[in-house]
Amino acid sequence: MGTLEEMLENFKKGYVENKNTNNIINQDNVEKNDVDEAKRIEELKKQEMEEHIQKEINNTIKVLNRTKFKNRIEGKVIDGKVVFYLDNEKVYSNTVNNILSFFCIGELAQKVKERCFELEGINELKYFIEKKCIVYNEMLPKNMRTYKNEFIKAYLDFLKYEVHNPIKVNLNKLNSILIHNYGENIIKSGTRHWLTKITLKEKINNINILGENIDSNEKIKYMLEHSLVDFIENYCIVCNGLKPSSRLKRTNFRKGYVAYCNENNIKPLDIHSFNKVLYENYNETFIKSNGIWYMKKIKFKNFN
């Protein structure tokens, strides 16, 4: 066990070590309490700030309620962002910090008002597209597309005759609205601007496909799969008794069809389906001369 002196020395060492440990534990508790208090203060500051901003938002809405948007606008603080809604549709969003950097009621109200005017009538436009249009996930064949003015006329007629208290979108912003909401890429071809993914249902419904009673999406799918018929009807002549000098090489005809598909973002038919469509629809069986296959009945419109 050792001498008395040794036992006392060991006791002193243990006491000092234990005291140091307690000091460390107490220090940890103090630091933890400081962190908790700091967090609580931060939360209070955040809450106070959001309450202040909400008051400013409410004041901004009072200003906006003097415009045509009365009782249609609401604003909230959500996850550190100030968000405004028009008819439950988000029209403006910005971070709290950015808002605070320029916060004055008039300036914020002007920004929100401009955005509201830009998206005014968006719900009516979406309703029109839902009721009267087809939105396809790929580019449509040319014969199924709707040109922009045709789309606008149908939209305005819909508002006039089928919507109570209609609100019209800003037609100058129509392109950007369609791009943002539907991924629609309006292109110019000739003198007209064409929608490439959205088209009027009546344009699809008027296409007769073998008398089958199928819906618009199925018709689009069918036409995409049978794009060869559309290519021939638009770019070719079908006639019996072509002179040998007027015959078109089968490979050149195929190249023309593939180029047409690439231009319209359509997957070309494989060779088996390609030959089958030509035979079943046009009785095209090809003719071979000097080891080269030629079209027997079909040629390009500008091919002499």
Secondary structure by P-SEA (a helix, b strand, c coil): cccaaaaaaaaaaaaaaaaaaaaaaaaaaaaaaaaaaaaaaaaaaaaaaaaaaaaaaaaaaaaaaaccccccbbbbbcccbbbbbccccccccccaaaaaacccaaaaaaaaaaaaaaacaaaaaaaaaaccbbbbcccccccccccaaaaaaaaaaaaaccccccccccccaaaaaaaacccbbbbbccccccccccccaaaaaacccccccccaaaaaaaaaaaaaaaaaaccccccccccccccccaaaaaaaaaaaaaaaccccccaaaaaaaaaaaccccccccccccccccccccccc
